[in-house]
Amino acid sequence: MFNGFSKTKIDGAGCQINVVHGGSGSPLLLLHGYPQNHVEWHKVAPVLAEQFTVVCPDLRGYGDSEKPSSSADDF
């Protein structure tokens, strides 16, 4: 899956965000729905990467992305 794509983690607000990216051209951000993760785009992303730089992150708390810690003070 995602042949020719790179996988990396970026620093988010208090957590690490997993991102799969590849291709070249104008950027195209693909966001998954609930309760999926970046794998939802595994068939579409390679085709789009022929014309775009495709970025497929896992939203916070989904897939390989972390979620920020919480405390009792947050509620």
ChimeraX attribute file (.defattr): number of C-alpha atoms within 10 A of each C-alpha:
attribute: neighborCount
match mode: 1-to-1
recipient: residues
	/A:1	10
	/A:2	16
	/A:3	9
	/A:4	11
	/A:5	18
	/A:6	12
	/A:7	14
	/A:8	12
	/A:9	16
	/A:10	12
	/A:11	10
	/A:12	14
	/A:13	10
	/A:14	10
	/A:15	16
	/A:16	19
	/A:17	22
	/A:18	23
	/A:19	19
	/A:20	18
	/A:21	23
	/A:22	22
	/A:23	21
	/A:24	14
	/A:25	12
	/A:26	10
	/A:27	15
	/A:28	18
	/A:29	12
	/A:30	17
	/A:31	15
	/A:32	17
	/A:33	11
	/A:34	7
	/A:35	7
	/A:36	14
	/A:37	20
	/A:38	22
	/A:39	16
	/A:40	14
	/A:41	16
	/A:42	13
	/A:43	11
	/A:44	12
	/A:45	27
	/A:46	20
	/A:47	12
	/A:48	15
	/A:49	21
	/A:50	13
	/A:51	14
	/A:52	18
	/A:53	18
	/A:54	25
	/A:55	21
	/A:56	23
	/A:57	26
	/A:58	24
	/A:59	21
	/A:60	17
	/A:61	14
	/A:62	18
	/A:63	16
	/A:64	17
	/A:65	20
	/A:66	19
	/A:67	16
	/A:68	13
	/A:69	8
	/A:70	8
	/A:71	7
	/A:72	5
	/A:73	5
	/A:74	6
	/A:75	5
